[in-house]
Amino acid sequence: MNNDSVFKRLAVEIGGFSSVSHAWYRCQQVFKGINLKGKTFLEVGADKGVFSAYAATHGAKHVVALEPECDGSQEGTKDCFQHFINELNLTNLIVENTTIQDFVIKANSFDLVKLRNPPALQVVMC
């Protein structure tokens, strides 16, 4: 099974999407027109890790996902990330259990930043 097939299955099983087509459509919309190859990517408010895992499997060199599970998000999100990391063998994805306010960002650390602000999901080029 290739990474896209595994990713799609996980996006439904643990990522909370209602169907494979819905998960794939959302990822395609979020990253529309963005070349992830070789980029560094930060996701703020990463929830269960679907978009971070997508970036990590589609060419991003380094992905950091911020999800402060203890600060009001759903319990178990770190376990969801671990499933993505283990099943997709993602050595380029790191999950930080912290807020953006507490995360130390060095200048020019990330090429792309995704902010979670439902219902709008935004990716910003830095």
C-alpha positions as CSV (number, residue, x, y, z in Angstrom):
1,M,0.0,0.0,0.0
2,N,1.5,3.4,-1.0
3,N,1.7,6.4,1.3
4,D,-1.3,8.2,-0.3
5,S,-3.5,5.1,0.4
6,V,-2.4,4.8,4.0
7,F,-2.7,8.5,4.5
8,K,-6.3,8.5,3.1
9,R,-7.3,5.6,5.3
10,L,-5.8,7.3,8.4
11,A,-7.5,10.6,7.6
12,V,-10.9,8.9,7.9
13,E,-10.1,6.4,10.7
14,I,-8.3,8.8,13.1
15,G,-8.4,12.2,11.4
16,G,-12.2,12.7,11.7
17,F,-13.1,13.1,8.1
18,S,-16.3,11.5,6.9
19,S,-14.9,9.9,3.8
20,V,-11.6,9.5,1.9
21,S,-12.8,11.8,-0.9
22,H,-13.6,14.5,1.7
23,A,-10.2,14.3,3.3
24,W,-8.4,14.3,0.0
25,Y,-10.5,17.3,-1.2
26,R,-9.8,19.3,1.9
27,C,-6.0,18.7,1.6
28,Q,-6.0,19.6,-2.0
29,Q,-7.9,22.8,-1.2
30,V,-5.6,23.8,1.7
31,F,-2.5,23.3,-0.3
32,K,-3.8,24.4,-3.7
33,G,-1.0,26.0,-5.7
34,I,1.6,25.4,-3.1
35,N,4.7,23.4,-3.8
36,L,5.6,21.6,-0.6
37,K,8.8,20.0,-2.0
38,G,11.8,20.9,0.2
39,K,9.8,23.4,2.3
40,T,9.7,23.8,6.1
41,F,6.2,23.9,7.4
42,L,4.6,24.9,10.7
43,E,1.0,24.1,11.5
44,V,-0.5,26.1,14.4
45,G,-3.5,24.3,15.9
46,A,-2.8,21.0,14.2
47,D,-5.7,19.1,15.8
48,K,-5.2,15.4,14.9
49,G,-2.5,15.9,12.3
50,V,-4.1,15.4,9.0
51,F,-2.7,18.5,7.3
52,S,0.7,18.1,8.9
53,A,0.9,14.5,7.8
54,Y,-0.2,15.5,4.3
55,A,2.6,18.0,4.1
56,A,5.1,15.5,5.5
57,T,4.1,12.9,2.8
58,H,4.0,15.4,0.0
59,G,7.6,16.7,-0.1
60,A,8.0,19.0,2.9
61,K,11.5,18.7,4.3
62,H,10.5,19.4,7.9
63,V,7.1,19.7,9.5
64,V,6.4,21.0,13.0
65,A,2.8,20.7,14.3
66,L,1.7,22.7,17.4
67,E,-1.2,21.1,19.3
68,P,-1.5,22.1,22.9
69,E,-3.7,19.1,23.9
70,C,-3.9,20.4,27.5
71,D,-5.2,23.9,26.4
72,G,-8.7,23.1,25.3
73,S,-8.3,20.8,22.4
74,Q,-9.6,17.2,22.2
75,E,-7.9,14.6,24.3
76,G,-5.9,12.0,22.4
77,T,-4.6,14.2,19.6
78,K,-1.0,13.2,20.3
79,D,-2.0,9.6,19.9
80,C,-3.5,10.4,16.5
81,F,-0.2,12.1,15.4
82,Q,1.7,9.0,16.6
83,H,-0.4,6.8,14.4
84,F,0.3,9.0,11.3
85,I,4.0,9.1,12.2
86,N,4.3,5.3,12.8
87,E,2.2,4.1,9.9
88,L,3.6,6.5,7.3
89,N,7.2,6.3,8.7
90,L,7.3,10.1,9.0
91,T,10.8,11.1,10.2
92,N,10.2,14.7,9.0
93,L,7.2,15.4,11.3
94,I,7.5,16.7,14.9
95,V,4.6,17.3,17.2
96,E,5.0,19.9,19.9
97,N,2.5,20.0,22.8
98,T,2.7,23.8,23.1
99,T,0.9,27.0,22.2
100,I,2.3,29.4,19.6
101,Q,2.9,31.9,22.4
102,D,5.3,29.4,24.1
103,F,6.9,28.1,21.0
104,V,10.3,29.6,20.2
105,I,10.6,30.4,16.5
106,K,13.9,31.4,15.0
107,A,14.0,33.9,12.2
108,N,13.4,32.4,8.8
109,S,12.6,29.0,10.3
110,F,9.6,28.1,8.2
111,D,8.7,28.6,4.5
112,L,5.0,28.0,5.1
113,V,2.7,28.4,8.1
114,K,-0.8,27.1,8.4
115,L,-3.1,28.7,10.9
116,R,-6.2,26.9,12.1
117,N,-9.1,29.3,12.3
118,P,-12.3,27.4,11.5
119,P,-14.0,27.5,9.2
120,A,-11.2,29.1,7.2
121,L,-7.9,27.2,7.0
122,Q,-5.1,29.3,5.7
123,V,-1.6,28.6,4.5
124,V,0.7,31.5,4.4
125,M,4.1,31.7,2.5
126,C,6.8,33.3,4.6
